């Protein structure tokens, strides 16, 4: 059922002429009105994956047919390991084989992998064509679809090849969360939890008290969580679109998390699982730097665990685990001249970016990881 216009929540991303809305409601994907006022073209290309396309592609195709005479569909393999050059090339192949011009609009129907690779394709094809994010995972709705970061992975580092390129719209249909596997739901909760300690302790209180409803996919609770997460991210992105400073705080837990993903092999842990564990490690680092107390570290650890996420890091090397983490973290995009930069909690509800001595980071890794 299509939502009444009064039921659709709108969170604006204020970037001047590149501004766009995030739409949040149930029933958005199949409602043609969702796509009104988007750029018009002869062709729209839906990029999805083999898991999501059978569930939602037909509804999206039908809705887009009101505006685009030709609606194409490309289903990529599912999973983080497929966010790579060969699958990026497949998108370009379809666009070129069908003679798509620079007005063609791309629609990213899927989770963070689909959103990232489709956005990068849109940024690159004919030096830039419009695209729309239609995120189908909780993680993508509250994080990766918002803010214009697009990328593919390299074997030596996550999201190392990409561009800042803003979508024309983000469509968060809450109905899709009902079909989300429990593991994917928990992964999305990691990105919701992160907004509390870095920006809004009142939101952290709310998450703690509503975790049972979130895990049960109670629509009202999910709507509040998605909206508040998007509001916080929108505020940060509006002030620092290209991560010159402030926006880096949104990567809380990600420096450790990306090392886990790269070290295990992409797809072994979900992104949100790695970030959840990474937040525990980053919180402990914040305490060891003298910025926060042990009580807040324990609180974050309990909440991450309550969300069904891992709180103990994996062994990435049988001989020098901490050394392997450090090696991988030096490839992080925030590193400068080989010095690793960490997002730390400087005070409850406020984050910053700073370096830390390798010896201290080793202590944190050893304290947070499974013994060999």
C-alpha atoms as one frame of an Amber mdcrd trajectory, in Angstrom:
protein
   0.000   0.000   0.000   1.275   3.458  -0.877   1.838   5.773   2.087  -0.244
   8.877   2.545   1.866  11.948   1.812   1.453  13.030   5.430   3.058   9.758
   6.574   6.286  10.311   4.643   9.055  11.774   6.788  11.583  13.938   4.957
  15.108  14.588   6.187  16.881  17.189   4.023  20.560  17.017   3.109  21.524
  20.673   2.725  24.311  20.961   0.155  23.230  23.976  -1.870  22.498  22.992
  -5.467  23.332  19.371  -4.625  20.717  19.193  -1.842  18.297  16.269  -1.779
  15.758  14.640   0.546  15.774  11.360   2.415  12.254   9.923   2.324  11.265
   7.592   5.182   7.986   5.632   5.319   6.432   2.239   4.657   5.316   1.394
   1.122   7.631   3.762  -0.767   9.346   1.467  -3.281   6.244   0.585  -5.301
   4.638   4.031  -5.118   5.174   6.011  -8.335   4.792   9.272  -6.409   8.058
   8.476  -4.597   9.940   9.190  -7.813   8.124  12.339  -8.878  10.318  15.370
  -9.632  13.408  13.265 -10.324  15.480  13.916 -13.472  13.716  12.524 -16.531
  15.319  10.392 -19.216  14.597   7.816 -21.875  16.204   5.097 -19.760  16.476
   4.127 -16.099  18.799   1.338 -14.961  18.060  -0.511 -11.719  21.193  -2.082
 -10.253  20.381  -4.696  -7.631  21.665  -8.097  -6.537  20.503 -11.678  -6.813
  19.002 -11.643  -3.308  17.101  -8.352  -3.420  15.986  -8.216  -7.054  13.486
 -11.103  -6.786  11.854  -9.360  -3.822  11.549  -5.733  -4.922  12.746  -5.140
  -8.491   9.343  -5.714 -10.128   7.624  -3.197  -7.858  10.313  -0.619  -8.570
  10.221  -1.271 -12.320   6.444  -0.809 -12.383   6.638   2.446 -10.414   9.424
   3.845 -12.622   7.546   2.962 -15.824   5.364   6.015 -15.142   8.366   8.236
 -15.880  10.928   6.270 -17.908   9.983   4.587 -21.228  12.742   2.001 -20.786
  13.592   0.483 -17.389  16.539  -1.933 -17.383  17.568  -4.279 -14.577  21.019
  -5.622 -13.698  21.391  -8.118 -10.833  24.912  -8.429  -9.450  26.174 -11.229
  -7.192  25.380 -10.600  -3.534  28.099  -9.829  -0.990  30.944  -7.494  -0.043
  33.465  -9.574  -1.977  31.707  -8.543  -5.207  32.185  -4.790  -4.716  35.042
  -4.850  -7.194  36.264  -3.841 -10.656  34.665  -6.734 -12.599  31.174  -5.925
 -11.292  31.667  -2.194 -11.796  32.559  -3.064 -15.380  29.302  -5.027 -15.716
  27.339  -1.860 -14.968  29.260   0.061 -17.619  28.745  -2.813 -20.073  24.953
  -2.611 -19.704  24.927   1.173 -20.032  27.044   1.125 -23.183  25.381  -1.901
 -24.782  21.996  -0.173 -24.491  23.260   3.175 -25.755  22.489   4.974 -22.492
  23.132   8.700 -22.617  24.191  11.190 -19.944  20.590  11.740 -18.823  20.134
   8.078 -17.875  19.184   7.653 -14.210  20.607   4.800 -12.131  18.674   3.329
  -9.196  20.624   1.446  -6.526  18.248  -1.173  -5.124  20.034  -3.064  -2.374
  22.322  -2.718   0.599  25.563  -0.846   1.024  27.466  -2.838  -1.594  24.908
  -2.084  -4.311  24.639   1.549  -3.242  28.407   2.092  -3.215  29.144   0.449
  -6.562  26.121   1.987  -8.322  26.991   5.435  -7.018  30.568   5.060  -8.249
  29.302   3.930 -11.658  26.985   6.952 -11.796  29.837   9.284 -10.839  32.030
   7.830 -13.594  29.738   7.102 -16.548  29.984   9.971 -19.042  31.572  11.936
 -16.162  28.421  11.784 -14.099  24.769  10.757 -14.469  21.982  11.044 -11.852
  21.350   8.224  -9.418  18.904   7.394  -6.647  19.556   5.346  -3.538  16.860
   2.786  -2.660  18.488   1.067   0.341  17.055  -2.296   1.399  19.113  -2.944
   4.545  18.984  -1.129   7.847  22.693  -0.361   7.630  22.317   1.248   4.229
  19.272   3.268   5.307  21.010   4.820   8.304  24.516   5.182   6.909  25.933
   4.170   3.558  23.132   5.497   1.302  23.345   8.976   2.851  26.075  11.482
   2.124  27.450  10.649  -1.301  30.338   8.306  -0.514  30.728   5.844  -3.394
  33.465   3.269  -3.855  34.672  -0.211  -4.640  37.124  -2.273  -2.625  40.733
  -3.132  -3.395  42.331  -6.319  -2.028  44.595  -4.118   0.113  41.900  -1.830
   1.497  38.167  -1.237   1.800  36.552   1.601  -0.194  39.939   2.835  -1.417
  38.765   3.585  -4.982  35.765   5.884  -5.284  34.334   9.372  -5.385  32.129
  11.767  -3.458  28.958  11.896  -5.556  25.558  12.804  -4.159  22.335  10.992
  -5.083  19.246  12.818  -6.268  17.144  11.153  -3.556  17.311   8.478  -0.857
  14.241   6.256  -0.491  14.026   4.438   2.868  11.094   2.031   2.709  10.647
   0.605   6.208   8.686  -2.381   4.852  11.854  -3.943   3.420  13.250  -4.385
   6.926  10.675  -7.099   7.650  12.416  -9.460   5.201  15.920  -8.688   6.455
  17.830 -11.653   7.938  18.487 -11.278  11.669  22.236 -11.009  11.099  21.735
  -8.118   8.655  19.393  -6.379  11.088  22.028  -6.563  13.829  24.641  -5.230
  11.423  22.473  -2.178  10.802  22.021  -1.606  14.522  25.789  -1.093  14.799
  25.581   2.025  12.651  22.608   3.271  14.679  24.415   2.736  17.988  27.458
   4.708  16.819  25.484   7.958  16.579  24.921   8.022  20.356  28.458   8.244
  21.770  29.689  10.528  18.985  26.770  12.970  18.751  23.702  12.426  20.949
  23.752  10.679  24.326  19.987  11.130  24.578  19.669   8.979  21.464  21.957
   6.408  23.092  19.564   6.313  26.062  16.660   5.803  23.659  18.435   2.962
  21.822  19.161   1.190  25.096  15.547   1.371  26.226  14.142   0.365  22.825
  16.579  -2.382  21.803  13.949  -5.142  22.259  11.529  -3.320  19.931  14.277
  -2.738  17.363  15.228  -6.407  17.384  11.540  -7.292  16.989  11.342  -4.866
  14.001   8.581  -2.820  15.613   7.750  -0.287  12.850   7.451   2.775  15.052
  10.789   2.117  16.763  12.543   1.455  13.454  11.089   4.672  12.042  12.444
   6.703  14.960  15.865   5.055  14.740  16.186   5.562  10.983  15.031   9.163
  11.121  17.264  10.224  14.010  20.283   8.482  12.498  19.666  10.228   9.177
  19.197  13.589  10.918  22.539  13.289  12.689  24.352  12.189   9.538  22.647
  14.897   7.472  23.814  17.552   9.911  27.409  16.339   9.755  27.464  15.916
   5.967  25.954  19.380   5.480  28.893  20.873   7.380  31.638  18.686   5.869
  30.624  17.017   2.623  34.068  15.731   1.651  35.368  14.652   5.038  37.865
  17.470   5.480  37.404  17.272   9.241  34.122  16.847  11.120  32.655  14.117
   8.902  35.417  11.734   9.915  33.674  11.255  13.285  31.070   9.147  11.450
  33.812   6.521  11.098  33.755   5.691  14.814  34.796   2.041  15.063  35.583
   1.838  11.361  39.396   1.964  11.522  39.466  -1.220  13.597  36.459  -2.590
  11.695  37.944  -2.160   8.251  41.091  -3.972   9.416  38.912  -6.880  10.548
  37.117  -7.010   7.183  40.307  -6.840   5.132  42.211  -9.208   7.393  39.549
 -11.925   7.395  38.608 -11.432   3.747  35.644  -9.334   2.661  32.344 -10.976
   3.516  33.529 -13.213   6.375  32.158 -10.645   8.824  29.431  -8.239   7.755
  30.463  -4.592   7.732  28.205  -3.811  10.683  29.610  -6.727  12.672  33.138
  -5.448  12.158  32.073  -1.902  13.043  30.294  -3.073  16.189  33.421  -4.831
  17.422  35.504  -1.884  16.239  33.427   0.486  18.371  34.236  -1.551  21.465
  37.928  -1.309  20.580  37.723   2.412  19.822  35.891   3.041  23.095  38.598
   1.196  25.033  41.256   3.231  23.204  39.386   6.391  24.203  39.519   5.280
  27.831  43.221   4.381  27.634  43.866   7.882  26.258  42.185   9.307  29.362
  39.181  10.746  27.537  36.270   8.728  28.962  35.688   6.460  31.929  35.411
   2.683  32.041  31.665   2.890  32.670  30.988   4.304  29.202  33.195   1.640
  27.611  31.243  -1.063  29.426  27.953   0.547  28.415  28.901   0.560  24.730
  30.102  -3.034  24.955  26.839  -4.179  26.558  24.751  -2.391  23.940  26.747
  -3.785  21.015  26.382  -7.262  22.495  22.653  -6.765  23.116  22.273  -5.939
  19.419  23.599  -9.409  18.585  26.997  -8.166  17.431  30.483  -9.529  18.214
  32.426  -7.707  20.926  35.621  -9.785  20.719  37.939  -9.272  17.762  39.297
 -12.096  15.602  42.892 -13.237  15.289  44.287 -11.925  12.005  47.749 -13.412
  12.519  48.915 -16.442  14.499  52.254 -14.808  15.312  51.661 -11.054  15.711
  47.950 -10.296  15.767  48.280  -6.677  16.896  51.002  -6.113  14.335  48.713
  -7.350  11.557  45.944  -5.018  12.706  48.384  -2.086  12.697  49.628  -3.016
   9.222  46.089  -3.035   7.842  45.050   0.141   9.672  47.948   2.073   8.123
  46.083   1.613   4.819  43.016   3.401   6.237  42.001   6.548   4.346  42.360
   8.655   7.499  46.038   7.702   7.903  48.517  10.504   7.258  52.151   9.791
   6.377  51.782   6.314   7.826  50.300   7.540  11.117  46.987   5.900  11.933
  44.165   8.284  12.862  41.431   6.988  15.147  37.944   8.331  15.813  37.769
   8.507  19.596  35.138   9.641  22.073  36.505  12.880  23.524  33.546  13.199
  25.903  30.114  11.528  26.022  28.307  12.666  22.874  31.380  14.235  21.265
  34.030  12.621  19.060  37.304  13.651  17.467  40.134  12.250  15.386  43.618
  11.754  16.763  46.638   9.491  16.680  47.760   7.081  19.383  51.081   5.389
  20.177  51.444   1.976  18.588  52.197   0.436  21.982  48.873   1.667  23.356
  46.971   0.471  20.301  48.617  -2.939  20.687  47.376  -3.095  24.289  43.834
  -2.363  23.144  43.924  -4.980  20.393  45.334  -7.611  22.728  42.670  -6.815
  25.329  39.832  -7.064  22.779  40.811 -10.077  20.691  40.441 -13.820  21.076
  43.674 -15.372  22.383  45.542 -17.379  19.760
